[in-house]
Amino acid sequence: MPEQNDTVILEIKENIAVIILNRPRVMNAFNDELVKMFYSILKKIANDSSIRAVVITGAGKAFSAGGDLNYLSSLGPAEAREFIKSVGDIVREIMTMEKPVVAMVNGVAAGAGFNLALACDIVFCADSARFGQSFAKVGLIPDCGGLYLLPRAVGIYKAKELMFTGKLIEAKEALHLGIVNQIIEKEKLQEFVCQFARDLAEGSPLALSITKSMLNRSGGMTLDDVLEGENAQQTVCMQTEDFREGTAAFREKRKPVFKGR
């Protein structure tokens, strides 16, 4: 069982990993301890073949308010550079992980917390959630991959508006902009996301991994690049046990049991 004073809690339920940012008194803001523990947990999950899907959420009323300003203001240049690099490493790990990652945004997602949600593959939020690129309000630029992720989600002009003003937007506007996949009643959010993760975990790990990788790289690829990649990767998939199991299950009108090989 996890220690409740850990800044990040890992719960493994069957083949699903649930990561809980656990600094509720400061809205799960990032400090050095949280970032290091978060990254360590992500690496552990990435190397565990028994885990098929990942959920990231926050303890208490917030998803994450982003960087802990009290901590950030104590850093000198070298420490600041190392900390921001470590935050970026979290985004890279989430986006390159060979498993689907779902953000369960249970409350405010601001600053780096907003961008952490964007780094995930699927984003579900409570109807009470709010999102804000709050960096400019405290004299900072967006980090945690936001300058890459947000324009790709909402377009360059809307990204500039959100980042220049730092305004908070409600869940409905986030849905309209394509920042979240779906809004769920707060009381039903956990149940909904856990069921969604279980459904993902029943999919073919290889197919999901390759699809995620190609989609995340597709923005910098030409049509010919994508077609060539599809050719190479689909050929690999067609030789797998998962493909044989999937086609057998289709013929037999039953649910497939994928093994990731």
GUVEXBA-812368 format. One record per residue (C-alpha): x, y negated, z. Coordinates in nm, 2 decimals. Example, Ala and Ser with C-alpha at 12.3 -4.5 7.8 and 13.67 -1.06 7.14 Angstrom:
+--------+--------+--------+
!     xx !     yy !     zz !
+--------+--------+--------+
!   1.23 !   0.45 !   0.78 !
!   1.37 !   0.11 !   0.71 !
+--------+--------+--------+
***
This chain:
+--------+--------+--------+
!     xx !     yy !     zz !
+--------+--------+--------+
!   0.00 !   0.00 !   0.00 !
!   0.13 !  -0.35 !  -0.08 !
!   0.23 !  -0.59 !   0.20 !
!  -0.02 !  -0.87 !   0.21 !
!   0.26 !  -1.13 !   0.26 !
!   0.41 !  -1.04 !  -0.07 !
!   0.39 !  -1.33 !  -0.31 !
!   0.29 !  -1.09 !  -0.59 !
!   0.09 !  -0.78 !  -0.52 !
!   0.08 !  -0.47 !  -0.75 !
!  -0.21 !  -0.23 !  -0.74 !
!  -0.21 !   0.08 !  -0.96 !
!  -0.55 !   0.23 !  -1.02 !
!  -0.52 !   0.55 !  -1.22 !
!  -0.34 !   0.43 !  -1.53 !
!  -0.41 !   0.05 !  -1.49 !
!  -0.18 !  -0.19 !  -1.32 !
!  -0.34 !  -0.50 !  -1.15 !
!  -0.10 !  -0.78 !  -1.07 !
!  -0.22 !  -1.03 !  -0.82 !
!  -0.04 !  -1.37 !  -0.77 !
!  -0.06 !  -1.40 !  -0.39 !
!   0.00 !  -1.75 !  -0.27 !
!  -0.36 !  -1.86 !  -0.22 !
!  -0.29 !  -2.15 !   0.02 !
!  -0.11 !  -2.33 !  -0.26 !
!  -0.33 !  -2.20 !  -0.54 !
!  -0.08 !  -1.93 !  -0.64 !
!   0.18 !  -2.19 !  -0.74 !
!   0.51 !  -2.06 !  -0.88 !
!   0.82 !  -2.08 !  -0.66 !
!   1.14 !  -1.88 !  -0.69 !
!   1.02 !  -1.59 !  -0.48 !
!   0.70 !  -1.54 !  -0.68 !
!   0.87 !  -1.57 !  -1.01 !
!   1.14 !  -1.31 !  -0.92 !
!   0.89 !  -1.07 !  -0.78 !
!   0.65 !  -1.12 !  -1.08 !
!   0.92 !  -1.05 !  -1.33 !
!   1.04 !  -0.74 !  -1.13 !
!   0.69 !  -0.60 !  -1.13 !
!   0.65 !  -0.66 !  -1.50 !
!   0.97 !  -0.48 !  -1.58 !
!   0.86 !  -0.19 !  -1.36 !
!   0.53 !  -0.16 !  -1.54 !
!   0.69 !  -0.19 !  -1.88 !
!   0.90 !   0.11 !  -1.81 !
!   0.62 !   0.32 !  -1.67 !
!   0.46 !   0.53 !  -1.94 !
!   0.18 !   0.64 !  -1.72 !
!   0.04 !   0.28 !  -1.72 !
!  -0.18 !   0.21 !  -2.02 !
!  -0.32 !  -0.14 !  -1.95 !
!  -0.23 !  -0.44 !  -1.73 !
!  -0.45 !  -0.70 !  -1.56 !
!  -0.31 !  -1.03 !  -1.42 !
!  -0.52 !  -1.24 !  -1.17 !
!  -0.48 !  -1.47 !  -0.87 !
!  -0.57 !  -1.42 !  -0.50 !
!  -0.83 !  -1.66 !  -0.35 !
!  -1.00 !  -1.93 !  -0.55 !
!  -0.74 !  -2.00 !  -0.82 !
!  -0.57 !  -1.81 !  -1.10 !
!  -0.26 !  -2.03 !  -1.07 !
!  -0.19 !  -2.40 !  -1.04 !
!   0.14 !  -2.36 !  -1.21 !
!   0.47 !  -2.48 !  -1.06 !
!   0.49 !  -2.55 !  -0.69 !
!   0.57 !  -2.92 !  -0.70 !
!   0.73 !  -2.92 !  -0.35 !
!   0.96 !  -2.65 !  -0.46 !
!   1.04 !  -2.80 !  -0.80 !
!   1.12 !  -3.14 !  -0.65 !
!   1.39 !  -2.97 !  -0.44 !
!   1.59 !  -2.83 !  -0.74 !
!   1.90 !  -2.98 !  -0.89 !
!   1.97 !  -2.95 !  -1.26 !
!   2.14 !  -2.61 !  -1.26 !
!   1.87 !  -2.46 !  -1.03 !
!   1.59 !  -2.62 !  -1.24 !
!   1.73 !  -2.47 !  -1.56 !
!   1.76 !  -2.13 !  -1.41 !
!   1.40 !  -2.14 !  -1.27 !
!   1.24 !  -2.25 !  -1.60 !
!   1.44 !  -1.98 !  -1.78 !
!   1.30 !  -1.73 !  -1.53 !
!   0.94 !  -1.85 !  -1.59 !
!   1.00 !  -1.81 !  -1.97 !
!   1.13 !  -1.46 !  -1.91 !
!   0.79 !  -1.37 !  -1.76 !
!   0.61 !  -1.49 !  -2.08 !
!   0.85 !  -1.30 !  -2.30 !
!   0.80 !  -0.98 !  -2.09 !
!   0.42 !  -1.01 !  -2.11 !
!   0.43 !  -1.07 !  -2.49 !
!   0.68 !  -0.80 !  -2.58 !
!   0.54 !  -0.54 !  -2.34 !
!   0.41 !  -0.23 !  -2.52 !
!   0.08 !  -0.24 !  -2.33 !
!  -0.22 !  -0.46 !  -2.35 !
!  -0.23 !  -0.74 !  -2.09 !
!  -0.56 !  -0.89 !  -1.98 !
!  -0.58 !  -1.23 !  -1.79 !
!  -0.86 !  -1.23 !  -1.53 !
!  -0.89 !  -1.60 !  -1.47 !
!  -1.08 !  -1.62 !  -1.15 !
!  -1.05 !  -2.00 !  -1.09 !
!  -0.83 !  -2.29 !  -1.18 !
!  -0.55 !  -2.23 !  -1.43 !
!  -0.34 !  -2.54 !  -1.45 !
!   0.01 !  -2.61 !  -1.59 !
!   0.21 !  -2.30 !  -1.61 !
!  -0.09 !  -2.10 !  -1.49 !
!  -0.28 !  -2.21 !  -1.80 !
!   0.01 !  -2.10 !  -2.02 !
!   0.05 !  -1.77 !  -1.83 !
!  -0.31 !  -1.69 !  -1.93 !
!  -0.23 !  -1.78 !  -2.29 !
!   0.06 !  -1.54 !  -2.29 !
!  -0.18 !  -1.25 !  -2.22 !
!  -0.35 !  -1.05 !  -2.50 !
!  -0.70 !  -1.10 !  -2.38 !
!  -0.84 !  -1.37 !  -2.15 !
!  -1.16 !  -1.34 !  -1.95 !
!  -1.26 !  -1.61 !  -1.71 !
!  -1.52 !  -1.68 !  -1.44 !
!  -1.79 !  -1.93 !  -1.52 !
!  -1.63 !  -2.15 !  -1.25 !
!  -1.28 !  -2.15 !  -1.41 !
!  -1.12 !  -2.47 !  -1.53 !
!  -0.81 !  -2.51 !  -1.74 !
!  -0.56 !  -2.80 !  -1.76 !
!  -0.22 !  -2.88 !  -1.91 !
!  -0.14 !  -3.10 !  -1.61 !
!   0.23 !  -3.15 !  -1.68 !
!   0.22 !  -3.51 !  -1.81 !
!   0.04 !  -3.62 !  -1.49 !
!   0.36 !  -3.54 !  -1.29 !
!   0.61 !  -3.65 !  -1.55 !
!   0.69 !  -3.30 !  -1.69 !
!   0.66 !  -3.14 !  -2.03 !
!   0.47 !  -2.81 !  -2.08 !
!   0.67 !  -2.49 !  -2.01 !
!   0.59 !  -2.12 !  -1.96 !
!   0.56 !  -2.10 !  -2.34 !
!   0.29 !  -2.35 !  -2.36 !
!   0.44 !  -2.55 !  -2.65 !
!   0.44 !  -2.23 !  -2.85 !
!   0.12 !  -2.07 !  -2.74 !
!  -0.14 !  -2.36 !  -2.71 !
!  -0.11 !  -2.49 !  -3.07 !
!  -0.15 !  -2.14 !  -3.20 !
!  -0.47 !  -2.10 !  -2.99 !
!  -0.64 !  -2.44 !  -3.06 !
!  -0.44 !  -2.61 !  -3.34 !
!  -0.18 !  -2.88 !  -3.31 !
!  -0.41 !  -3.18 !  -3.27 !
!  -0.62 !  -3.04 !  -2.99 !
!  -0.30 !  -2.91 !  -2.82 !
!  -0.16 !  -3.26 !  -2.83 !
!  -0.48 !  -3.40 !  -2.67 !
!  -0.48 !  -3.15 !  -2.39 !
!  -0.11 !  -3.19 !  -2.32 !
!  -0.09 !  -3.57 !  -2.35 !
!  -0.39 !  -3.63 !  -2.13 !
!  -0.36 !  -3.33 !  -1.89 !
!  -0.74 !  -3.33 !  -1.85 !
!  -0.92 !  -3.03 !  -1.70 !
!  -1.17 !  -2.85 !  -1.92 !
!  -1.45 !  -2.63 !  -1.81 !
!  -1.49 !  -2.26 !  -1.90 !
!  -1.74 !  -2.34 !  -2.18 !
!  -1.50 !  -2.57 !  -2.36 !
!  -1.22 !  -2.32 !  -2.32 !
!  -1.44 !  -2.06 !  -2.49 !
!  -1.54 !  -2.30 !  -2.77 !
!  -1.17 !  -2.38 !  -2.83 !
!  -1.07 !  -2.01 !  -2.84 !
!  -0.87 !  -2.02 !  -2.53 !
!  -1.07 !  -1.74 !  -2.36 !
!  -1.25 !  -1.44 !  -2.51 !
!  -1.55 !  -1.44 !  -2.28 !
!  -1.70 !  -1.61 !  -1.97 !
!  -1.83 !  -1.38 !  -1.70 !
!  -2.03 !  -1.47 !  -1.39 !
!  -1.78 !  -1.50 !  -1.11 !
!  -1.94 !  -1.23 !  -0.90 !
!  -1.92 !  -0.98 !  -1.19 !
!  -1.58 !  -1.08 !  -1.32 !
!  -1.37 !  -0.81 !  -1.15 !
!  -1.60 !  -0.53 !  -1.23 !
!  -1.62 !  -0.64 !  -1.60 !
!  -1.25 !  -0.68 !  -1.64 !
!  -1.16 !  -0.35 !  -1.47 !
!  -1.41 !  -0.16 !  -1.70 !
!  -1.26 !  -0.34 !  -2.00 !
!  -0.91 !  -0.24 !  -1.89 !
!  -1.02 !   0.12 !  -1.85 !
!  -1.16 !   0.12 !  -2.20 !
!  -0.83 !  -0.02 !  -2.33 !
!  -0.64 !   0.25 !  -2.13 !
!  -0.83 !   0.52 !  -2.32 !
!  -0.70 !   0.39 !  -2.66 !
!  -0.40 !   0.51 !  -2.84 !
!  -0.09 !   0.36 !  -2.67 !
!   0.12 !   0.37 !  -2.98 !
!  -0.15 !   0.21 !  -3.20 !
!  -0.22 !  -0.07 !  -2.95 !
!   0.15 !  -0.14 !  -2.90 !
!   0.23 !  -0.17 !  -3.27 !
!  -0.08 !  -0.38 !  -3.33 !
!   0.02 !  -0.62 !  -3.05 !
!   0.37 !  -0.65 !  -3.17 !
!   0.28 !  -0.72 !  -3.53 !
!   0.01 !  -0.97 !  -3.43 !
!   0.25 !  -1.16 !  -3.20 !
!   0.50 !  -1.18 !  -3.48 !
!   0.26 !  -1.25 !  -3.77 !
!   0.27 !  -1.63 !  -3.74 !
!   0.62 !  -1.64 !  -3.87 !
!   0.57 !  -1.37 !  -4.14 !
!   0.46 !  -1.40 !  -4.50 !
!   0.19 !  -1.18 !  -4.65 !
!   0.46 !  -0.96 !  -4.81 !
!   0.63 !  -0.92 !  -4.47 !
!   0.30 !  -0.81 !  -4.31 !
!   0.22 !  -0.57 !  -4.59 !
!   0.57 !  -0.42 !  -4.57 !
!   0.53 !  -0.39 !  -4.19 !
!   0.19 !  -0.23 !  -4.22 !
!   0.33 !   0.02 !  -4.47 !
!   0.62 !   0.12 !  -4.24 !
!   0.42 !   0.13 !  -3.91 !
!   0.11 !   0.30 !  -4.05 !
!   0.33 !   0.57 !  -4.20 !
!   0.47 !   0.63 !  -3.85 !
!   0.12 !   0.63 !  -3.69 !
!  -0.01 !   0.89 !  -3.94 !
!   0.25 !   1.14 !  -3.83 !
!   0.16 !   1.12 !  -3.46 !
!  -0.03 !   1.35 !  -3.23 !
!  -0.26 !   1.06 !  -3.15 !
!  -0.37 !   1.03 !  -3.51 !
!  -0.44 !   1.41 !  -3.53 !
!  -0.63 !   1.39 !  -3.20 !
!  -0.83 !   1.08 !  -3.32 !
!  -0.93 !   1.24 !  -3.65 !
!  -1.02 !   1.57 !  -3.47 !
!  -1.23 !   1.38 !  -3.22 !
!  -1.41 !   1.19 !  -3.50 !
!  -1.50 !   1.51 !  -3.68 !
!  -1.61 !   1.67 !  -3.35 !
!  -1.81 !   1.37 !  -3.24 !
!  -1.63 !   1.34 !  -2.90 !
!  -1.41 !   1.09 !  -2.72 !
!  -1.04 !   1.12 !  -2.81 !
!  -0.78 !   1.19 !  -2.55 !
!  -0.47 !   1.01 !  -2.66 !
!  -0.13 !   1.09 !  -2.51 !
!   0.09 !   0.83 !  -2.67 !
!   0.29 !   1.05 !  -2.89 !
+--------+--------+--------+
***
